[in-house]
Structures are given as structure tokens and as C-alpha cells.
């Protein structure tokens, strides 16, 4: 932390900036992080003036309603590796009635098939015009279904007994990209389910960035479902979901939990919408549509806690510790000391890039630390005041 830059703002405007930045973070850092919807136009439009940046008037935003008549193409990318054969997914009374069986458990692949069909059936109630495809992957990938209406997909979808070999995300992502390209006139969404870490994290991340962040499918959301109980096992899948602006859900190891995870993804897809930035130009009275300019970055593998000689930045930074005693905030300042940060980010939020970070004075007990910087090039969002405010 740094000392407050009092000459940049008076107290009143500083308080307003803090409120606005907090609102942006609350609404979008922990929610939808698509670059087109990370902040409301009426809020961001006020920031330049509050942060000491000259500018013209601010127009009211015009928010677009989602086009519910336009069909979407939802591609399920389902793990069919050998571990999906394990029969450890608990059923409940409703599932047993539905299956006409008293079996207390299903294999992971059977549960994935059951919940995927139910997902499409429920989704069809809200958006019957949407199309579904499905890809099953392990060391190779196969398109199991292609471009079926949600209701038809739910009635015909079957994975069969195909679980084998290891988990390779790259195969699934490549096949899904080909399926999306085959029906390029439809806006796409990916829903990727896996029960563990892939064997090809780096190759999958490289392909994902080239194809889904910068390439032909840039803008497609990837939603991740971790089929398990420990979130740490799904860092690579979480990363793909986060970087694309999608959602991630942890299902646990029950049929009910897996169906709920699919349901949460469906809610995100059916309610997603984008907003425009409307900011008045200084020289014109008419408002113009604008999008903030993003930094161009590459992302590295998640959980890179290596701070050796390569791929790091070393510098000195001061630290301030804040505490709350129930009635007031207290702060304690520490002298500047050496810190180190990884060169590349591994994650992002709605407003920030996230980097692995180390301060030996703080992280001696193994605490995981991160550093953040703005995703955007706008000077107002990179100012000292903005950093201090959030």
C-alpha cells in the first residue's frame, strides 16, 4: 500500500471514487467478467472526472436487452477418461425413481450422461430454440451429438461405455472448436466437465489462448464443472472458465450436486447479456459507443509459485497492515523491502490481472499471495487513487 495522494482529489471526490470503484468490483469482480459487461456505463463514465481526468459530459447508458429469439449453440465437452468409470456417485430417491432402479450409486460417466440430458431438458424450457452438441474426450475426442435442438438432444443423448485412458483437455477443446466452426453462424457456449487435472495443462492453455481468447472463437464463454469435492484439483479448469468470462461450479460427488452444477451454468447462459459504454467525447455533443482498451497479455499456468531467476520481476515495495477492532480501523506501516512477482498473469477478474507474488516478510508460513494490475490501459483506472481505493 502507498500513502494517500491527497493532492489528486479532495476528500469528497475521493470518497465518491472509492464508492464507484467498490461498486464496480462488487458487481463484476466476483460475477460475470466478460470485457463487454465488466462495468456499468453510467458508473464508469463518472470515473474520469472523479479521478482528476478532464472530460466532457456523460450520457446515460443504453443497455441492450438480450435477444431471446436468436438461437445459441451450446457444446458440452465431457471427460471420458478412465477415472470416469468409478462407481462412486451417490444417487438420491428422485434419481432412483427416475431410473427405475434402487442402485445406490452410478459411475461418473453415467451420472454425467444423466445430468447432461436433464440440463438440456430444463434449458429447453427457457430457450427451446437453442442447439446442443456434445464432445467426449480422453486421449482422443469424438463428437457424440451435433446441432440438435435442446429437447431432441435430451431425448437422444447417450455416452455409452467409452471411459478409458487419461485426461487431455487439448483433445476436447480442439474437437469443440471444430464443432463450433462447423456452425459458425450460431453464437457458441462451451460447458466443460472433468473429474480431475489434465495431463496436458500447458498445451491446452496455449491452444485455448490462441483459439478462444485471440482466435476464431474469441468471445465464446467456457463454463467449467469440476466433478469432485476439492476445488484445488480443478485449477486448470477454473482458469479456462475465468479467462473466457465463463463460470465454474464444483459439483461434489452426488447426482444431485452434479445436476445443480449444470443448473447454475444454465442460469448463467440464459441470463447473460452485454452492456455498452456510452461516453461523451470532449469535442462532440453526441455520445459515442466506446469499449475500454484491454492490455494484450499472455497467461501462464495456474499456481506457479516458482520465484527463481527466470520469468519474475524483483523490486521493493512498502507494506501497510490494516485491522479492525470492532469500532475503528487501525493501520501499521512497514518499511520498504524486497518482493518478487511473476512476469505473466495466471488469472483475471472483471477489472484486474492476477499474478503470483511473494513477500518473504509475509509469506514465510506458506501463505499464497497475489499481485493485481488493471486489465485496461485507461490512465484513470491505473492511477494511484484508483489502486488505493480498491
Wavefront OBJ file of the C-alpha trace (Angstrom):
o trace
v 0.000 0.000 0.000
v 1.058 3.609 -0.515
v 0.246 6.873 1.202
v -2.997 8.504 0.034
v -2.451 11.003 -2.782
v -4.349 13.899 -1.218
v -3.367 16.439 -3.862
v -5.094 14.431 -6.616
v -8.553 14.667 -5.128
v -10.324 16.484 -2.400
v -11.852 14.355 0.336
v -15.370 14.403 -1.091
v -14.381 13.276 -4.568
v -12.022 10.669 -3.157
v -14.917 9.172 -1.213
v -17.022 9.124 -4.377
v -14.263 7.383 -6.324
v -13.956 4.763 -3.619
v -17.706 4.120 -3.725
v -17.746 3.804 -7.509
v -14.740 1.508 -7.666
v -16.195 -0.616 -4.891
v -19.459 -0.841 -6.822
v -17.610 -1.974 -9.936
v -15.744 -4.624 -8.004
v -18.803 -5.871 -6.134
v -20.901 -6.121 -9.267
v -18.336 -7.663 -11.552
v -15.051 -8.864 -9.986
v -16.882 -11.766 -8.354
v -19.520 -12.165 -11.022
v -19.618 -12.041 -14.794
v -16.235 -10.916 -16.071
v -16.810 -10.509 -19.792
v -14.917 -7.441 -21.024
v -18.131 -6.045 -22.514
v -20.038 -6.195 -19.231
v -17.436 -5.650 -16.517
v -18.770 -2.242 -15.538
v -21.931 -0.211 -15.949
v -21.556 2.699 -18.337
v -23.158 5.243 -16.019
v -20.698 4.342 -13.256
v -17.540 4.248 -15.356
v -18.492 7.383 -17.208
v -18.170 9.329 -13.948
v -14.767 7.943 -13.009
v -12.520 10.180 -15.165
v -13.873 13.335 -13.522
v -13.663 11.845 -10.051
v -10.085 10.720 -10.623
v -8.895 14.113 -11.762
v -9.129 13.459 -15.501
v -10.650 16.212 -17.683
v -13.534 15.141 -19.843
v -16.818 16.117 -21.355
v -20.326 15.428 -20.203
v -21.635 11.983 -19.514
v -24.626 10.494 -21.273
v -26.990 7.946 -19.816
v -26.216 4.372 -20.862
v -28.360 2.460 -23.283
v -28.432 -1.147 -22.158
v -29.257 -3.796 -24.703
v -31.784 -6.443 -23.799
v -30.769 -9.998 -24.626
v -32.102 -11.233 -27.959
v -34.073 -14.237 -26.753
v -35.167 -15.109 -30.300
v -31.656 -15.775 -31.584
v -30.597 -19.404 -31.065
v -27.296 -20.297 -29.445
v -25.083 -23.330 -29.848
v -24.149 -24.987 -26.556
v -21.361 -27.547 -26.820
v -20.884 -29.956 -23.916
v -17.259 -31.103 -23.573
v -17.328 -34.154 -21.322
v -14.429 -36.011 -19.713
v -14.483 -39.696 -20.717
v -11.163 -40.707 -19.169
v -10.667 -43.977 -17.306
v -11.425 -42.424 -13.909
v -14.981 -41.716 -15.099
v -15.626 -45.461 -14.759
v -15.517 -45.241 -10.983
v -18.902 -46.064 -9.446
v -18.832 -43.560 -6.601
v -21.576 -41.050 -7.429
v -24.375 -41.232 -4.864
v -27.950 -41.327 -6.105
v -30.991 -39.955 -4.299
v -34.599 -41.109 -4.121
v -35.661 -38.920 -7.047
v -32.886 -40.276 -9.265
v -33.702 -43.870 -8.342
v -37.359 -43.312 -9.215
v -36.362 -41.685 -12.496
v -34.110 -44.611 -13.400
v -36.470 -47.263 -12.057
v -33.596 -48.707 -10.054
v -32.605 -48.988 -6.419
v -28.897 -48.672 -7.212
v -27.211 -46.525 -4.548
v -24.511 -45.234 -6.891
v -23.665 -44.622 -10.540
v -20.417 -44.417 -12.426
v -19.201 -40.890 -13.056
v -19.850 -41.289 -16.780
v -23.421 -42.484 -16.161
v -24.036 -39.514 -13.864
v -22.601 -37.118 -16.453
v -24.905 -38.557 -19.123
v -27.960 -38.358 -16.874
v -27.334 -34.786 -15.706
v -26.350 -33.520 -19.170
v -29.650 -34.771 -20.596
v -31.561 -33.214 -17.692
v -29.604 -29.965 -18.216
v -30.715 -29.808 -21.865
v -34.307 -30.690 -20.943
v -34.520 -27.922 -18.341
v -32.697 -25.456 -20.596
v -35.244 -26.117 -23.340
v -37.998 -24.728 -21.094
v -36.310 -21.320 -21.082
v -34.727 -21.361 -24.557
v -36.219 -24.090 -26.767
v -34.572 -22.544 -29.827
v -31.015 -23.319 -28.661
v -28.968 -26.113 -30.222
v -26.836 -28.654 -28.373
v -23.765 -30.640 -29.374
v -21.612 -32.933 -27.246
v -17.945 -33.955 -27.338
v -16.442 -36.800 -25.293
v -12.687 -36.688 -24.723
v -9.768 -38.589 -23.198
v -6.578 -39.190 -25.236
v -8.735 -38.625 -28.314
v -12.039 -36.806 -28.760
v -15.281 -37.627 -30.552
v -18.334 -35.533 -31.377
v -21.161 -37.610 -29.868
v -24.020 -35.313 -30.955
v -24.141 -32.349 -33.315
v -26.551 -29.421 -33.507
v -29.704 -30.889 -32.052
v -32.467 -28.755 -30.588
v -32.336 -28.885 -26.802
v -35.420 -31.089 -26.492
v -34.227 -33.568 -29.139
v -30.763 -33.689 -27.580
v -32.220 -34.521 -24.169
v -34.184 -37.458 -25.618
v -31.356 -38.995 -27.681
v -28.103 -38.175 -25.862
v -26.016 -41.169 -24.761
v -22.326 -41.561 -23.930
v -22.210 -45.344 -23.763
v -19.314 -47.262 -22.227
v -16.431 -45.194 -23.593
v -14.451 -44.246 -20.462
v -10.746 -45.031 -20.977
v -7.202 -43.641 -20.877
v -6.046 -40.318 -19.421
v -7.453 -36.789 -19.272
v -6.336 -34.498 -22.105
v -8.094 -31.145 -22.308
v -6.443 -30.254 -25.619
v -8.279 -33.034 -27.454
v -11.641 -31.897 -26.126
v -11.016 -28.224 -26.848
v -9.842 -28.925 -30.408
v -12.894 -31.046 -31.215
v -15.219 -28.473 -29.630
v -13.589 -25.697 -31.677
v -14.197 -27.696 -34.863
v -17.855 -28.264 -33.944
v -18.337 -24.545 -33.262
v -16.662 -23.670 -36.578
v -18.961 -26.053 -38.444
v -21.923 -23.922 -37.374
v -20.208 -20.545 -37.317
v -23.463 -18.631 -37.794
v -24.528 -19.539 -34.241
v -23.057 -17.818 -31.155
v -21.479 -20.522 -29.021
v -21.086 -21.512 -25.376
v -18.870 -24.336 -24.070
v -19.665 -26.357 -20.949
v -16.642 -28.447 -19.965
v -16.906 -31.190 -17.337
v -13.924 -33.037 -15.866
v -13.207 -35.105 -12.766
v -9.555 -34.121 -12.324
v -6.401 -32.472 -13.567
v -5.391 -32.954 -17.213
v -2.065 -34.392 -18.319
v -1.579 -31.579 -20.850
v -2.254 -28.365 -18.921
v 0.316 -26.255 -20.796
v -0.625 -27.435 -24.292
v -4.322 -26.980 -23.525
v -3.767 -23.451 -22.176
v -1.735 -22.431 -25.244
v -4.415 -23.702 -27.636
v -7.149 -22.104 -25.531
v -5.476 -18.679 -25.661
v -4.802 -18.905 -29.404
v -8.342 -20.050 -30.210
v -10.741 -18.810 -27.527
v -9.060 -15.607 -26.334
v -7.461 -14.301 -29.540
v -8.537 -16.542 -32.416
v -11.602 -17.622 -34.345
v -13.682 -18.309 -31.239
v -12.720 -15.233 -29.221
v -15.692 -14.239 -27.085
v -17.032 -17.766 -26.576
v -17.566 -18.418 -22.871
v -16.198 -21.641 -21.423
v -18.084 -22.789 -18.323
v -16.370 -25.367 -16.132
v -17.878 -28.077 -13.934
v -15.473 -29.769 -11.539
v -16.820 -33.261 -10.870
v -15.354 -33.746 -7.388
v -15.114 -32.387 -3.863
v -11.809 -30.457 -3.682
v -11.563 -27.229 -5.643
v -7.745 -27.431 -5.689
v -7.984 -30.331 -8.146
v -9.567 -28.119 -10.781
v -7.226 -25.120 -11.048
v -6.691 -25.604 -14.831
v -10.443 -25.843 -15.491
v -11.139 -22.837 -13.266
v -8.538 -20.894 -15.216
v -10.171 -21.609 -18.592
v -13.577 -20.564 -17.263
v -12.240 -17.404 -15.666
v -10.180 -16.218 -18.641
v -13.094 -16.635 -21.061
v -15.591 -14.863 -18.795
v -17.442 -18.078 -18.008
v -18.455 -19.613 -14.687
v -17.087 -22.506 -12.641
v -19.094 -24.837 -10.417
v -17.911 -27.605 -8.098
v -20.410 -30.461 -8.068
v -19.317 -32.759 -5.268
v -19.812 -36.496 -5.820
v -23.597 -36.858 -5.899
v -26.091 -36.861 -8.757
v -27.998 -34.030 -7.079
v -24.837 -31.911 -6.793
v -23.876 -32.518 -10.418
v -27.343 -31.591 -11.670
v -27.242 -28.428 -9.545
v -23.867 -27.518 -11.078
v -25.333 -27.896 -14.574
v -28.336 -25.836 -13.485
v -26.127 -22.969 -12.291
v -24.392 -22.916 -15.678
v -27.754 -22.896 -17.463
v -28.873 -19.914 -15.374
v -25.738 -18.030 -16.401
v -26.253 -18.788 -20.083
v -29.942 -17.851 -20.141
v -29.464 -14.606 -18.211
v -26.204 -13.371 -19.764
v -26.251 -10.023 -21.504
v -23.749 -7.351 -22.509
v -23.780 -3.606 -21.998
v -22.273 -0.755 -23.967
v -20.074 2.059 -22.777
v -21.599 5.416 -23.688
v -19.133 8.224 -23.025
v -19.446 11.729 -24.440
v -16.463 12.906 -26.456
v -14.948 16.219 -25.377
v -15.360 17.748 -28.821
v -18.815 16.414 -29.635
v -22.194 16.775 -28.029
v -23.352 13.338 -29.210
v -22.404 10.350 -27.079
v -20.275 7.625 -28.674
v -20.123 3.945 -28.008
v -16.754 3.020 -26.542
v -15.057 -0.023 -25.141
v -12.100 0.289 -22.803
v -8.809 -0.774 -24.347
v -7.515 -4.036 -22.918
v -3.888 -4.811 -22.241
v -2.600 -7.518 -24.570
v -1.214 -10.268 -22.333
v -0.391 -13.957 -22.322
v -1.351 -16.071 -19.326
v 0.820 -18.664 -17.644
v -0.147 -21.907 -15.927
v -2.108 -21.559 -12.680
v -0.439 -21.904 -9.278
v 3.067 -21.009 -10.417
v 4.766 -20.495 -7.065
v 8.288 -20.554 -8.513
v 10.309 -17.393 -7.880
v 13.758 -18.196 -9.246
v 15.906 -16.236 -11.678
v 13.635 -16.522 -14.715
v 10.191 -15.136 -15.536
v 9.991 -12.879 -12.468
v 10.212 -9.164 -11.653
v 12.031 -8.118 -8.491
v 11.505 -4.732 -6.836
v 10.983 -3.077 -3.464
v 7.591 -2.251 -2.009
v 6.261 -0.771 1.219
v 3.524 -2.557 3.124
v 0.621 -1.332 5.242
v -1.348 -3.656 7.529
v -4.979 -2.806 8.293
v -7.027 -4.235 11.151
v -10.479 -3.601 12.573
v -11.077 -3.728 16.328
v -14.867 -3.616 16.125
v -15.192 0.155 16.235
v -12.404 1.604 14.092
v -9.776 0.650 11.528
v -6.132 0.658 12.584
v -3.120 0.688 10.301
v 0.522 -0.197 10.741
v 3.168 0.766 8.195
v 6.308 -1.212 7.405
v 9.489 -0.107 5.669
v 10.015 -0.997 2.013
v 11.548 -4.399 1.381
v 12.287 -6.791 -1.491
v 9.344 -8.520 -3.195
v 9.023 -10.616 -6.335
v 6.225 -11.092 -8.864
v 5.794 -13.491 -11.764
v 6.031 -11.728 -15.141
v 2.831 -13.202 -16.585
v -0.631 -13.239 -15.005
v -2.397 -16.548 -14.465
v -5.931 -15.302 -13.848
v -8.127 -12.256 -14.245
v -11.170 -10.681 -12.697
v -13.524 -8.143 -14.174
v -11.010 -5.315 -13.664
v -7.685 -6.889 -12.682
v -4.988 -9.194 -13.954
v -3.782 -11.544 -11.213
v -0.123 -12.541 -10.735
v 1.651 -14.888 -8.339
v 3.521 -12.755 -5.796
v 5.915 -13.245 -2.900
v 6.918 -11.105 0.058
v 9.167 -13.132 2.362
v 8.201 -10.974 5.317
v 4.589 -12.093 4.947
v 4.551 -15.463 3.197
v 7.059 -17.386 5.319
v 4.268 -19.635 6.557
v 3.422 -20.726 3.006
v 0.576 -18.251 2.528
v -0.361 -17.844 -1.132
v -0.076 -14.211 -2.270
v -1.124 -12.420 -5.434
v -0.489 -9.048 -7.038
v -3.038 -7.304 -9.243
v -2.893 -4.736 -12.014
v -5.576 -3.217 -14.207
v -6.710 -5.102 -17.308
v -7.220 -1.763 -19.004
v -4.914 0.895 -20.437
v -7.069 3.846 -19.353
v -4.879 6.039 -17.154
v -7.768 6.840 -14.814
v -8.127 3.170 -13.886
v -4.380 2.855 -13.302
v -3.959 5.954 -11.154
v -2.616 5.863 -7.625
v -6.010 6.857 -6.274
v -7.769 4.028 -8.107
v -5.260 1.497 -6.804
v -5.628 2.748 -3.234
v -9.419 2.800 -3.474
v -9.566 -0.871 -4.433
l 1 2 3 4 5 6 7 8 9 10 11 12 13 14 15 16 17 18 19 20 21 22 23 24 25 26 27 28 29 30 31 32 33 34 35 36 37 38 39 40 41 42 43 44 45 46 47 48 49 50 51 52 53 54 55 56 57 58 59 60 61 62 63 64 65 66 67 68 69 70 71 72 73 74 75 76 77 78 79 80 81 82 83 84 85 86 87 88 89 90 91 92 93 94 95 96 97 98 99 100 101 102 103 104 105 106 107 108 109 110 111 112 113 114 115 116 117 118 119 120 121 122 123 124 125 126 127 128 129 130 131 132 133 134 135 136 137 138 139 140 141 142 143 144 145 146 147 148 149 150 151 152 153 154 155 156 157 158 159 160 161 162 163 164 165 166 167 168 169 170 171 172 173 174 175 176 177 178 179 180 181 182 183 184 185 186 187 188 189 190 191 192 193 194 195 196 197 198 199 200 201 202 203 204 205 206 207 208 209 210 211 212 213 214 215 216 217 218 219 220 221 222 223 224 225 226 227 228 229 230 231 232 233 234 235 236 237 238 239 240 241 242 243 244 245 246 247 248 249 250 251 252 253 254 255 256 257 258 259 260 261 262 263 264 265 266 267 268 269 270 271 272 273 274 275 276 277 278 279 280 281 282 283 284 285 286 287 288 289 290 291 292 293 294 295 296 297 298 299 300 301 302 303 304 305 306 307 308 309 310 311 312 313 314 315 316 317 318 319 320 321 322 323 324 325 326 327 328 329 330 331 332 333 334 335 336 337 338 339 340 341 342 343 344 345 346 347 348 349 350 351 352 353 354 355 356 357 358 359 360 361 362 363 364 365 366 367 368 369 370 371 372 373 374 375 376 377 378 379 380 381 382 383 384 385 386 387 388 389 390
